[in-house]
Amino acid sequence: MHHDISEMEIRTAILKEIHKSRKRGLVVEELGLCQGCSRIDVAYIGNDLIGFEIKSDYDSLKRLSSQIEFYNAVFNKVFLVTTERHFSAAIKAVPNTWGIYLIRRENEKIKIRKVRPGKKNNLVSSSKLVQLLWKEEMLNLFNKLSIDQPFWGKTKNELYQILVDNFDLKFIQKLVSNTLKNRSNWRSVQELA
């Protein structure tokens, strides 16, 4: 008799796995992307941004195609964390750069196995990435980076644009990870030391 595997069980397993395999950084659950039009189940913020999307036995893969685009625009690497029920459909549905973790129940225990390692994603978009920043964070950055453009009184979208116009993707990736790592008032965050 196979019991369905819930999102909570998968989440617990992938969080354990991240704690085991990554040293420093933050783990954020339910990270909102692209000004709230999407969110990822678990994000690891270190020198890289890595996303983990969970599809449990109770989920469908319907939203996956729209999620792929958002995740690829933000994360250096993305992993799908799923069960045997979705495995063969999921492999066809996600880009071959995505890594895949397979979750199974063996003797009442949840087992996690990395089935595909995941490659560097080259579709990251500066303009989507900067949207992870809060307005006050950008204003602080502009002061630090001594940007000689008037930026006070600008809307958030105008500030995003200034960043994108002034810096290349590599610099923006570094800027965003460092800012997120130093953000103190996250809703749900675990620090890896």
Contacts in CASP RR format, 6 or more apart in sequence:
PFRMAT RR
TARGET T0000
AUTHOR 0000-0000-0000
METHOD contacts of the structure
MODEL  1
MHHDISEMEIRTAILKEIHKSRKRGLVVEELGLCQGCSRIDVAYIGNDLI
GFEIKSDYDSLKRLSSQIEFYNAVFNKVFLVTTERHFSAAIKAVPNTWGI
YLIRRENEKIKIRKVRPGKKNNLVSSSKLVQLLWKEEMLNLFNKLSIDQP
FWGKTKNELYQILVDNFDLKFIQKLVSNTLKNRSNWRSVQELA
2 105 0 8 1.000
3 105 0 8 1.000
4 56 0 8 1.000
4 57 0 8 1.000
4 58 0 8 1.000
4 85 0 8 1.000
5 56 0 8 1.000
5 57 0 8 1.000
5 83 0 8 1.000
5 103 0 8 1.000
5 104 0 8 1.000
5 105 0 8 1.000
5 110 0 8 1.000
6 56 0 8 1.000
6 57 0 8 1.000
6 58 0 8 1.000
7 41 0 8 1.000
7 54 0 8 1.000
7 56 0 8 1.000
7 58 0 8 1.000
7 59 0 8 1.000
9 56 0 8 1.000
9 103 0 8 1.000
9 110 0 8 1.000
10 54 0 8 1.000
10 56 0 8 1.000
10 81 0 8 1.000
10 82 0 8 1.000
10 83 0 8 1.000
10 103 0 8 1.000
10 110 0 8 1.000
11 29 0 8 1.000
11 41 0 8 1.000
11 42 0 8 1.000
11 54 0 8 1.000
12 110 0 8 1.000
13 81 0 8 1.000
13 103 0 8 1.000
13 110 0 8 1.000
13 112 0 8 1.000
14 42 0 8 1.000
14 52 0 8 1.000
14 54 0 8 1.000
14 81 0 8 1.000
14 101 0 8 1.000
14 112 0 8 1.000
15 27 0 8 1.000
15 42 0 8 1.000
15 190 0 8 1.000
16 112 0 8 1.000
17 101 0 8 1.000
17 112 0 8 1.000
18 27 0 8 1.000
18 42 0 8 1.000
18 44 0 8 1.000
18 52 0 8 1.000
18 192 0 8 1.000
19 27 0 8 1.000
19 190 0 8 1.000
19 192 0 8 1.000
22 44 0 8 1.000
22 46 0 8 1.000
22 192 0 8 1.000
23 192 0 8 1.000
24 46 0 8 1.000
24 192 0 8 1.000
24 193 0 8 1.000
25 44 0 8 1.000
25 45 0 8 1.000
25 46 0 8 1.000
25 181 0 8 1.000
25 191 0 8 1.000
25 192 0 8 1.000
26 44 0 8 1.000
26 45 0 8 1.000
26 46 0 8 1.000
26 180 0 8 1.000
26 181 0 8 1.000
26 186 0 8 1.000
26 189 0 8 1.000
26 190 0 8 1.000
26 191 0 8 1.000
26 192 0 8 1.000
27 42 0 8 1.000
27 43 0 8 1.000
27 44 0 8 1.000
27 45 0 8 1.000
27 189 0 8 1.000
27 190 0 8 1.000
27 191 0 8 1.000
27 192 0 8 1.000
28 42 0 8 1.000
28 43 0 8 1.000
28 45 0 8 1.000
28 180 0 8 1.000
28 186 0 8 1.000
28 188 0 8 1.000
28 189 0 8 1.000
29 41 0 8 1.000
29 42 0 8 1.000
29 43 0 8 1.000
29 188 0 8 1.000
29 189 0 8 1.000
30 39 0 8 1.000
30 40 0 8 1.000
30 41 0 8 1.000
30 187 0 8 1.000
30 188 0 8 1.000
31 39 0 8 1.000
31 40 0 8 1.000
31 42 0 8 1.000
31 43 0 8 1.000
31 132 0 8 1.000
32 38 0 8 1.000
32 39 0 8 1.000
32 40 0 8 1.000
32 132 0 8 1.000
33 39 0 8 1.000
33 40 0 8 1.000
33 70 0 8 1.000
33 71 0 8 1.000
33 73 0 8 1.000
33 74 0 8 1.000
33 128 0 8 1.000
33 131 0 8 1.000
33 132 0 8 1.000
34 70 0 8 1.000
34 73 0 8 1.000
34 74 0 8 1.000
34 128 0 8 1.000
34 131 0 8 1.000
35 131 0 8 1.000
37 70 0 8 1.000
38 66 0 8 1.000
38 67 0 8 1.000
38 70 0 8 1.000
38 71 0 8 1.000
40 51 0 8 1.000
40 52 0 8 1.000
40 53 0 8 1.000
40 67 0 8 1.000
40 70 0 8 1.000
40 71 0 8 1.000
40 75 0 8 1.000
41 52 0 8 1.000
41 53 0 8 1.000
41 54 0 8 1.000
41 81 0 8 1.000
42 51 0 8 1.000
42 52 0 8 1.000
42 54 0 8 1.000
43 49 0 8 1.000
43 50 0 8 1.000
43 51 0 8 1.000
43 52 0 8 1.000
43 75 0 8 1.000
44 50 0 8 1.000
44 51 0 8 1.000
44 52 0 8 1.000
45 177 0 8 1.000
45 180 0 8 1.000
45 181 0 8 1.000
46 177 0 8 1.000
46 181 0 8 1.000
47 174 0 8 1.000
47 177 0 8 1.000
48 76 0 8 1.000
48 77 0 8 1.000
48 177 0 8 1.000
49 74 0 8 1.000
49 75 0 8 1.000
49 76 0 8 1.000
49 173 0 8 1.000
49 176 0 8 1.000
49 177 0 8 1.000
49 180 0 8 1.000
50 75 0 8 1.000
50 76 0 8 1.000
50 77 0 8 1.000
50 78 0 8 1.000
50 79 0 8 1.000
51 71 0 8 1.000
51 75 0 8 1.000
51 77 0 8 1.000
51 78 0 8 1.000
51 79 0 8 1.000
52 78 0 8 1.000
52 79 0 8 1.000
52 81 0 8 1.000
52 101 0 8 1.000
53 64 0 8 1.000
53 67 0 8 1.000
53 71 0 8 1.000
53 78 0 8 1.000
53 79 0 8 1.000
53 80 0 8 1.000
53 81 0 8 1.000
54 81 0 8 1.000
54 82 0 8 1.000
55 61 0 8 1.000
55 64 0 8 1.000
55 80 0 8 1.000
55 81 0 8 1.000
55 82 0 8 1.000
55 83 0 8 1.000
55 86 0 8 1.000
55 90 0 8 1.000
56 82 0 8 1.000
56 83 0 8 1.000
57 83 0 8 1.000
57 85 0 8 1.000
57 86 0 8 1.000
59 86 0 8 1.000
61 86 0 8 1.000
61 89 0 8 1.000
61 90 0 8 1.000
61 93 0 8 1.000
64 90 0 8 1.000
64 93 0 8 1.000
64 94 0 8 1.000
65 93 0 8 1.000
68 93 0 8 1.000
68 94 0 8 1.000
68 95 0 8 1.000
70 128 0 8 1.000
71 78 0 8 1.000
72 78 0 8 1.000
72 95 0 8 1.000
72 121 0 8 1.000
72 123 0 8 1.000
72 124 0 8 1.000
73 123 0 8 1.000
73 124 0 8 1.000
73 125 0 8 1.000
73 128 0 8 1.000
73 129 0 8 1.000
74 124 0 8 1.000
74 125 0 8 1.000
74 128 0 8 1.000
74 129 0 8 1.000
74 132 0 8 1.000
75 121 0 8 1.000
75 124 0 8 1.000
76 120 0 8 1.000
76 121 0 8 1.000
76 124 0 8 1.000
76 173 0 8 1.000
77 97 0 8 1.000
77 99 0 8 1.000
77 118 0 8 1.000
77 119 0 8 1.000
77 120 0 8 1.000
77 121 0 8 1.000
78 94 0 8 1.000
78 97 0 8 1.000
78 98 0 8 1.000
78 99 0 8 1.000
78 118 0 8 1.000
78 121 0 8 1.000
79 98 0 8 1.000
79 99 0 8 1.000
79 100 0 8 1.000
79 101 0 8 1.000
79 118 0 8 1.000
80 90 0 8 1.000
80 94 0 8 1.000
80 98 0 8 1.000
80 99 0 8 1.000
80 100 0 8 1.000
80 101 0 8 1.000
81 100 0 8 1.000
81 101 0 8 1.000
81 103 0 8 1.000
81 112 0 8 1.000
82 90 0 8 1.000
82 100 0 8 1.000
82 101 0 8 1.000
82 102 0 8 1.000
82 103 0 8 1.000
83 102 0 8 1.000
83 103 0 8 1.000
83 104 0 8 1.000
84 102 0 8 1.000
84 104 0 8 1.000
87 100 0 8 1.000
87 102 0 8 1.000
90 100 0 8 1.000
91 100 0 8 1.000
94 100 0 8 1.000
95 121 0 8 1.000
96 119 0 8 1.000
97 118 0 8 1.000
97 119 0 8 1.000
97 120 0 8 1.000
97 121 0 8 1.000
97 122 0 8 1.000
98 116 0 8 1.000
98 118 0 8 1.000
98 121 0 8 1.000
99 114 0 8 1.000
99 115 0 8 1.000
99 116 0 8 1.000
99 117 0 8 1.000
99 118 0 8 1.000
99 119 0 8 1.000
100 114 0 8 1.000
100 115 0 8 1.000
100 116 0 8 1.000
100 118 0 8 1.000
101 112 0 8 1.000
101 113 0 8 1.000
101 114 0 8 1.000
101 115 0 8 1.000
102 112 0 8 1.000
102 113 0 8 1.000
102 115 0 8 1.000
103 110 0 8 1.000
103 111 0 8 1.000
103 112 0 8 1.000
104 110 0 8 1.000
104 111 0 8 1.000
104 113 0 8 1.000
105 111 0 8 1.000
124 169 0 8 1.000
124 173 0 8 1.000
126 163 0 8 1.000
126 164 0 8 1.000
126 167 0 8 1.000
126 168 0 8 1.000
126 169 0 8 1.000
126 172 0 8 1.000
127 160 0 8 1.000
127 161 0 8 1.000
127 164 0 8 1.000
129 169 0 8 1.000
129 172 0 8 1.000
129 173 0 8 1.000
129 176 0 8 1.000
130 138 0 8 1.000
130 160 0 8 1.000
130 163 0 8 1.000
130 164 0 8 1.000
130 172 0 8 1.000
130 176 0 8 1.000
131 160 0 8 1.000
132 176 0 8 1.000
132 180 0 8 1.000
133 141 0 8 1.000
133 160 0 8 1.000
133 163 0 8 1.000
133 176 0 8 1.000
133 179 0 8 1.000
134 183 0 8 1.000
135 156 0 8 1.000
135 159 0 8 1.000
137 179 0 8 1.000
137 183 0 8 1.000
138 151 0 8 1.000
138 156 0 8 1.000
138 159 0 8 1.000
138 160 0 8 1.000
138 163 0 8 1.000
139 151 0 8 1.000
139 152 0 8 1.000
139 159 0 8 1.000
141 163 0 8 1.000
141 175 0 8 1.000
141 179 0 8 1.000
142 149 0 8 1.000
142 151 0 8 1.000
142 159 0 8 1.000
142 162 0 8 1.000
145 166 0 8 1.000
147 162 0 8 1.000
147 166 0 8 1.000
149 162 0 8 1.000
149 166 0 8 1.000
151 158 0 8 1.000
151 159 0 8 1.000
151 162 0 8 1.000
154 162 0 8 1.000
163 172 0 8 1.000
163 175 0 8 1.000
164 172 0 8 1.000
167 175 0 8 1.000
END
